[in-house]
Amino acid sequence: MPDNATTPRGFSTDDLGSSLSEIMDHLDAGGWGQPPAVYALVPTSLLVERVPGVVADHDRSVFTPVEEECDDLDEFLATAIWPAAVAGAAVALEIVVTPPGPDDDGTPKYVVTETGDHRPDEDVARLVVGVLRNGPDLALLRLRSEPDEVPELRTHPQLALELRAALHETFAPDSPES
């Protein structure tokens, strides 16, 4: 089988990053105070092949994020099983970044917020985490900026490791035989 963008092993971290950036920009356009969202990352070429006309000719990114219904993120992550056509998945949520405590290792922590409440020493941010079925994963973070500031997009190899692992588990077979 050739190694191209329609085979799972052909997708890269750069492809994932482009898709996560697209999700981030889409959510930013909707403002703050949005609930967590889950996306299936479907190869755009597959959608064009199976559902002609659903994707505009000028929008030919590697993946098309398809928002999934998700009332409870924890339950979704514990029970999700993706069809073979789904090459990856992403979760977007708003968080509060808290400064490290006196007994912590110096790494800022984050908590998911549903109300948007936070203390003055905390930053509100949007976190978008994605994984590909073939292994790569990535997390992007954008702090809420003031109206006159340009929002900065950040990433780090240690960002949201637990959420990355939970997303990877949605692609794990239910049993060794499957």
N, C-alpha and C positions, 0 to 999 in steps of 0.2 A: 504494500500500500504506500503511495507517495506521501512524503512529509510536506503537507501543505495546510493552508488555513481551514480546510474542511475536515481534517483528521485531528483528533484530540491532541496528539503529540506535537502538532504544528503550532499550537498557540503559545504565546510568550508572555512574560511578565509585562512587557511593554504593551501588548494587546490588552491585558487586564487593566493596566494603569490608564489607558485611554478610555476604557469603558467606565472605570470608577470615576474618572474626571468628568465624564459626560453625566453620570448620575449626580455627582456633586453639583455641577452647574445647573442641572434641572431642578434640584432641590433648593439651591440658593435663589433661583428665580421665584420660588414659591414663598420665600421668607422663612422666618423662624417660627417655632412652635408646632412643628409637624411631628406626627407619631412615627415610630420606627417603620421602616419599609424594607421589604425583601424583594430581590430581583433575580430572575433566572437569566443567565447570560447565554443567549442562543446565537450560534453563528449566523451572521447576516446572510451569508451565501445560502444557507439552508432555508431561511425564511423566504428569500427571493425565489428559490427553486420550488418550494412547496406551497407558498401563498403569494403568487405574483401580484404586484401592485401594492403590497402592504408596506414596503420600504421604498422611500423616494430614491430616485437615481442618484441624487447628489449626496445622500446619506449612506455611504457605503463603508461604515466602520466595520471592524472585524466582528464585533458582537453587537447585538441589539438587546438592550436590557428590557425585560418584560416583567412589569411589577406583578407580584403575587399577592393574593389576599392573605393578610396576616393580622389576626386580632390579638394574638399573644406570641411574642417573639420566642420566649423560652419553649413554649409548646411546639411552635413551628420547627425550631431547630432540633427538638427531640424526636420529631415524627416525620420530617420531610424525607421524601424519596424522589429523586429527580429522574425523569425519563432520559433515555440514552441521548436524545437530541440536545439536551442541555449540557453545555460545555463548562459552565461555571455558575457561581452564585454570588450574590452580594447582599450585604445588609447595610442600611444607612440609619443612623440614629443620632439624636442630639445628646450631648453629654456635658457634664461639668468637670473641668479639670481642676483638681484640688492640689494645693502645694503639698510637698512631702512633710510628714509629721516629724517630730524630734527623734523618734525611734526608727524612722524609715531609712531606706538605703539612699535617699536623695532623689529618687525617681518620682516625678509627679504621678498621681493616680487619677483615675477618672471614675465617675459614677454616672449612670444613666438617670436622666431627669425627665419627669413627665410634666412638671409644672413650670420649669424654667427658673425656679427659685435658686438663687445662689448668693454666696457671701461676696463682699467686695474683693477679697483676696483670691477668688476663684474665677476662672474663665469659662464662658460658654463656648462650646465648639460643636461642629458637625463631624461625625466619624463615618467614613464609608470603608467597609472591609469587604474584600472579595477573594475568592479562591477559584482555581481552575481544577477541573476533574483530574488533569494530568499532573497536579502538584503545586505549581506556582501559587503564591498568595501575596497579598499586598493590603496595606491599610493606609488611608489618606485622612488627614485631619485638617480642618479649617476652623480657626478661631473666629468667633463673631467679631467683626470689626466695627469701628465707628463709621458713620456715613462718609467721612472724608478720607478714609483709609482704604488702601488697596488690600483686599483679603489675601492672606498668604496660605498657600497649600503646603502642608508638611507631611513627611512620612518618616518612619524609623523601622528598622528590622524587628524591634521588640514591641512595637505598638500593637495593642489589641491581640496578643497571642492566644488568649482563651477564646475569643470570638473567631479567630482564624481556625482554631482547632475544631470548634463546634461546627463551623461551615464545612470543613473537610469531612467531618463525620456524616454529613448529609449525603455524601457521595460514597461512603463505605458500604459494602454489601451487608445485608442483614444477617447472613450466615456465611461460613467459609465455602459452602457449596455454590453460592450464587455468584 
